[in-house]
Amino acid sequence: MSSESFWKNKIMALREIGENDLELMLRWRNHPSVRSSMFSQSVIELEKHKLWFEREFEKSDSEWLIFLDEGNTPRGVMYFTEMNRVSRNAFWGFYTAPDAPPGTGTKMGREALIYYFNDLGFHKLNADVLESNERSYYFHLKLGFNVEGVFRDQYMGTEGYESVTRFALIEGANSGSGLKVCINE
């Protein structure tokens, strides 16, 4: 994980996930509305989650963050994985709390993109989206990501095979949401 433990932009913030966040994070992750959109759709037990966190925390190529809204309330999880610091690219994923107000995902996504491109200095961000996750598909388009390809029948889900769409956003690109990635604020 990064040595950066807290990043604040105006009144919203991203902070590194700590052990005290694990139960809240797991409760959100296991919620049916979140779980159904994940590549791993099984319910995760707390002990397995803690073991996963111990392994993940030791990795130098991933960063897991909690998104705090204007009221300093945790509203979501944002993560970067497969962080290649030489080519300056990675993958991202995220989920909001099931009871988060409308618009939380967009706020969290924008904060994460500014942090990723401006503060971490990366060049390209990738995302893989299940075909059944239309909400995430359109979310990526809204944030200015481009479709780079479709992997047909790539994932075996509860309903059978699904295709996976690969999205990417490159630093300096104008997004459909009006966010210009890499603008120092």
TIZA-592992 format. One record per residue (C-alpha): residue number from 1; z, y, x. Coordinates in steps of 0.5 Angstrom, whole numbers, m for minus. Example, Ala and Ser with C-alpha at 12.3 -4.5 7.8 and 13.67 -1.06 7.14 Angstrom:
{seq: 1 | c3: 16 | c2: m9 | c1: 25} .
{seq: 2 | c3: 14 | c2: m2 | c1: 27} .
END
This chain:
{seq: 1 | c3: 0 | c2: 0 | c1: 0} .
{seq: 2 | c3: m1 | c2: 7 | c1: 2} .
{seq: 3 | c3: 4 | c2: 11 | c1: 5} .
{seq: 4 | c3: 3 | c2: 16 | c1: 0} .
{seq: 5 | c3: 8 | c2: 15 | c1: m5} .
{seq: 6 | c3: 7 | c2: 21 | c1: m10} .
{seq: 7 | c3: 1 | c2: 25 | c1: m12} .
{seq: 8 | c3: 2 | c2: 31 | c1: m17} .
{seq: 9 | c3: m4 | c2: 35 | c1: m19} .
{seq: 10 | c3: m1 | c2: 41 | c1: m24} .
{seq: 11 | c3: 3 | c2: 37 | c1: m29} .
{seq: 12 | c3: 1 | c2: 30 | c1: m29} .
{seq: 13 | c3: 3 | c2: 25 | c1: m23} .
{seq: 14 | c3: 1 | c2: 19 | c1: m20} .
{seq: 15 | c3: 6 | c2: 15 | c1: m16} .
{seq: 16 | c3: 7 | c2: 9 | c1: m13} .
{seq: 17 | c3: 9 | c2: 3 | c1: m17} .
{seq: 18 | c3: 16 | c2: 0 | c1: m15} .
{seq: 19 | c3: 20 | c2: m6 | c1: m16} .
{seq: 20 | c3: 24 | c2: m2 | c1: m22} .
{seq: 21 | c3: 17 | c2: m1 | c1: m26} .
{seq: 22 | c3: 15 | c2: m8 | c1: m26} .
{seq: 23 | c3: 18 | c2: m10 | c1: m33} .
{seq: 24 | c3: 15 | c2: m4 | c1: m36} .
{seq: 25 | c3: 8 | c2: m5 | c1: m33} .
{seq: 26 | c3: 9 | c2: m13 | c1: m35} .
{seq: 27 | c3: 11 | c2: m11 | c1: m42} .
{seq: 28 | c3: 4 | c2: m7 | c1: m42} .
{seq: 29 | c3: 0 | c2: m12 | c1: m39} .
{seq: 30 | c3: 2 | c2: m17 | c1: m43} .
{seq: 31 | c3: 1 | c2: m13 | c1: m50} .
{seq: 32 | c3: m5 | c2: m17 | c1: m53} .
{seq: 33 | c3: m9 | c2: m10 | c1: m53} .
{seq: 34 | c3: m9 | c2: m10 | c1: m46} .
{seq: 35 | c3: m9 | c2: m17 | c1: m44} .
{seq: 36 | c3: m15 | c2: m18 | c1: m48} .
{seq: 37 | c3: m19 | c2: m14 | c1: m44} .
{seq: 38 | c3: m17 | c2: m16 | c1: m37} .
{seq: 39 | c3: m20 | c2: m22 | c1: m33} .
{seq: 40 | c3: m14 | c2: m26 | c1: m33} .
{seq: 41 | c3: m12 | c2: m26 | c1: m40} .
{seq: 42 | c3: m6 | c2: m31 | c1: m40} .
{seq: 43 | c3: 1 | c2: m28 | c1: m41} .
{seq: 44 | c3: 5 | c2: m27 | c1: m35} .
{seq: 45 | c3: 12 | c2: m29 | c1: m34} .
{seq: 46 | c3: 17 | c2: m24 | c1: m30} .
{seq: 47 | c3: 18 | c2: m29 | c1: m24} .
{seq: 48 | c3: 11 | c2: m30 | c1: m23} .
{seq: 49 | c3: 10 | c2: m22 | c1: m24} .
{seq: 50 | c3: 15 | c2: m21 | c1: m19} .
{seq: 51 | c3: 12 | c2: m26 | c1: m14} .
{seq: 52 | c3: 5 | c2: m23 | c1: m15} .
{seq: 53 | c3: 8 | c2: m16 | c1: m13} .
{seq: 54 | c3: 11 | c2: m18 | c1: m7} .
{seq: 55 | c3: 5 | c2: m20 | c1: m4} .
{seq: 56 | c3: 1 | c2: m14 | c1: m7} .
{seq: 57 | c3: 6 | c2: m9 | c1: m4} .
{seq: 58 | c3: 4 | c2: m12 | c1: 3} .
{seq: 59 | c3: m3 | c2: m11 | c1: 3} .
{seq: 60 | c3: m6 | c2: m6 | c1: 6} .
{seq: 61 | c3: m13 | c2: m6 | c1: 2} .
{seq: 62 | c3: m9 | c2: m4 | c1: m5} .
{seq: 63 | c3: m5 | c2: 1 | c1: m8} .
{seq: 64 | c3: m2 | c2: 1 | c1: m15} .
{seq: 65 | c3: 0 | c2: 7 | c1: m18} .
{seq: 66 | c3: 4 | c2: 9 | c1: m25} .
{seq: 67 | c3: 1 | c2: 15 | c1: m29} .
{seq: 68 | c3: 6 | c2: 20 | c1: m31} .
{seq: 69 | c3: 4 | c2: 25 | c1: m37} .
{seq: 70 | c3: 6 | c2: 32 | c1: m37} .
{seq: 71 | c3: 13 | c2: 30 | c1: m40} .
{seq: 72 | c3: 14 | c2: 26 | c1: m34} .
{seq: 73 | c3: 13 | c2: 20 | c1: m38} .
{seq: 74 | c3: 10 | c2: 13 | c1: m35} .
{seq: 75 | c3: 4 | c2: 12 | c1: m39} .
{seq: 76 | c3: m1 | c2: 8 | c1: m35} .
{seq: 77 | c3: m2 | c2: 4 | c1: m29} .
{seq: 78 | c3: m8 | c2: 5 | c1: m24} .
{seq: 79 | c3: m10 | c2: 1 | c1: m18} .
{seq: 80 | c3: m15 | c2: 1 | c1: m13} .
{seq: 81 | c3: m16 | c2: m6 | c1: m9} .
{seq: 82 | c3: m21 | c2: m8 | c1: m4} .
{seq: 83 | c3: m20 | c2: m2 | c1: m1} .
{seq: 84 | c3: m25 | c2: m2 | c1: 5} .
{seq: 85 | c3: m23 | c2: 4 | c1: 10} .
{seq: 86 | c3: m29 | c2: 4 | c1: 14} .
{seq: 87 | c3: m35 | c2: 4 | c1: 9} .
{seq: 88 | c3: m30 | c2: 8 | c1: 4} .
{seq: 89 | c3: m31 | c2: 4 | c1: m2} .
{seq: 90 | c3: m26 | c2: 0 | c1: m7} .
{seq: 91 | c3: m25 | c2: m2 | c1: m14} .
{seq: 92 | c3: m21 | c2: 0 | c1: m19} .
{seq: 93 | c3: m17 | c2: m2 | c1: m25} .
{seq: 94 | c3: m13 | c2: 1 | c1: m30} .
{seq: 95 | c3: m9 | c2: 0 | c1: m37} .
{seq: 96 | c3: m5 | c2: 5 | c1: m41} .
{seq: 97 | c3: 1 | c2: 4 | c1: m45} .
{seq: 98 | c3: 0 | c2: 1 | c1: m52} .
{seq: 99 | c3: 3 | c2: 7 | c1: m55} .
{seq: 100 | c3: 0 | c2: 12 | c1: m51} .
{seq: 101 | c3: m3 | c2: 18 | c1: m54} .
{seq: 102 | c3: m10 | c2: 19 | c1: m55} .
{seq: 103 | c3: m14 | c2: 22 | c1: m49} .
{seq: 104 | c3: m9 | c2: 19 | c1: m44} .
{seq: 105 | c3: m14 | c2: 14 | c1: m41} .
{seq: 106 | c3: m18 | c2: 20 | c1: m40} .
{seq: 107 | c3: m13 | c2: 24 | c1: m37} .
{seq: 108 | c3: m11 | c2: 18 | c1: m32} .
{seq: 109 | c3: m18 | c2: 17 | c1: m30} .
{seq: 110 | c3: m19 | c2: 24 | c1: m28} .
{seq: 111 | c3: m13 | c2: 24 | c1: m24} .
{seq: 112 | c3: m14 | c2: 18 | c1: m21} .
{seq: 113 | c3: m21 | c2: 20 | c1: m19} .
{seq: 114 | c3: m19 | c2: 27 | c1: m16} .
{seq: 115 | c3: m14 | c2: 23 | c1: m12} .
{seq: 116 | c3: m18 | c2: 17 | c1: m10} .
{seq: 117 | c3: m24 | c2: 22 | c1: m7} .
{seq: 118 | c3: m20 | c2: 28 | c1: m5} .
{seq: 119 | c3: m14 | c2: 26 | c1: m2} .
{seq: 120 | c3: m16 | c2: 19 | c1: 0} .
{seq: 121 | c3: m22 | c2: 21 | c1: 2} .
{seq: 122 | c3: m26 | c2: 15 | c1: 0} .
{seq: 123 | c3: m34 | c2: 15 | c1: m2} .
{seq: 124 | c3: m35 | c2: 10 | c1: m7} .
{seq: 125 | c3: m31 | c2: 7 | c1: m13} .
{seq: 126 | c3: m33 | c2: 1 | c1: m16} .
{seq: 127 | c3: m31 | c2: m2 | c1: m23} .
{seq: 128 | c3: m33 | c2: m9 | c1: m26} .
{seq: 129 | c3: m33 | c2: m9 | c1: m34} .
{seq: 130 | c3: m33 | c2: m15 | c1: m39} .
{seq: 131 | c3: m38 | c2: m14 | c1: m44} .
{seq: 132 | c3: m33 | c2: m15 | c1: m49} .
{seq: 133 | c3: m29 | c2: m9 | c1: m47} .
{seq: 134 | c3: m34 | c2: m4 | c1: m50} .
{seq: 135 | c3: m28 | c2: 2 | c1: m49} .
{seq: 136 | c3: m28 | c2: 1 | c1: m42} .
{seq: 137 | c3: m36 | c2: 1 | c1: m42} .
{seq: 138 | c3: m36 | c2: 7 | c1: m45} .
{seq: 139 | c3: m30 | c2: 10 | c1: m41} .
{seq: 140 | c3: m34 | c2: 9 | c1: m35} .
{seq: 141 | c3: m40 | c2: 12 | c1: m37} .
{seq: 142 | c3: m36 | c2: 18 | c1: m40} .
{seq: 143 | c3: m33 | c2: 19 | c1: m33} .
{seq: 144 | c3: m40 | c2: 19 | c1: m30} .
{seq: 145 | c3: m40 | c2: 12 | c1: m27} .
{seq: 146 | c3: m47 | c2: 9 | c1: m26} .
{seq: 147 | c3: m49 | c2: 2 | c1: m28} .
{seq: 148 | c3: m51 | c2: m2 | c1: m22} .
{seq: 149 | c3: m52 | c2: m8 | c1: m25} .
{seq: 150 | c3: m50 | c2: m14 | c1: m30} .
{seq: 151 | c3: m48 | c2: m21 | c1: m28} .
{seq: 152 | c3: m50 | c2: m25 | c1: m33} .
{seq: 153 | c3: m45 | c2: m31 | c1: m36} .
{seq: 154 | c3: m40 | c2: m29 | c1: m30} .
{seq: 155 | c3: m34 | c2: m30 | c1: m33} .
{seq: 156 | c3: m31 | c2: m35 | c1: m38} .
{seq: 157 | c3: m26 | c2: m32 | c1: m43} .
{seq: 158 | c3: m23 | c2: m35 | c1: m49} .
{seq: 159 | c3: m29 | c2: m34 | c1: m53} .
{seq: 160 | c3: m34 | c2: m37 | c1: m48} .
{seq: 161 | c3: m38 | c2: m34 | c1: m42} .
{seq: 162 | c3: m39 | c2: m26 | c1: m42} .
{seq: 163 | c3: m43 | c2: m22 | c1: m37} .
{seq: 164 | c3: m40 | c2: m17 | c1: m33} .
{seq: 165 | c3: m43 | c2: m10 | c1: m32} .
{seq: 166 | c3: m42 | c2: m7 | c1: m25} .
{seq: 167 | c3: m41 | c2: 1 | c1: m25} .
{seq: 168 | c3: m40 | c2: 5 | c1: m19} .
{seq: 169 | c3: m39 | c2: 13 | c1: m18} .
{seq: 170 | c3: m40 | c2: 16 | c1: m11} .
{seq: 171 | c3: m37 | c2: 22 | c1: m8} .
{seq: 172 | c3: m40 | c2: 29 | c1: m10} .
{seq: 173 | c3: m43 | c2: 26 | c1: m16} .
{seq: 174 | c3: m43 | c2: 30 | c1: m23} .
{seq: 175 | c3: m40 | c2: 26 | c1: m28} .
{seq: 176 | c3: m41 | c2: 27 | c1: m36} .
{seq: 177 | c3: m34 | c2: 29 | c1: m37} .
{seq: 178 | c3: m36 | c2: 36 | c1: m33} .
{seq: 179 | c3: m31 | c2: 33 | c1: m27} .
{seq: 180 | c3: m35 | c2: 34 | c1: m21} .
{seq: 181 | c3: m32 | c2: 29 | c1: m16} .
{seq: 182 | c3: m29 | c2: 32 | c1: m9} .
{seq: 183 | c3: m28 | c2: 39 | c1: m12} .
{seq: 184 | c3: m21 | c2: 41 | c1: m9} .
{seq: 185 | c3: m17 | c2: 44 | c1: m14} .
END
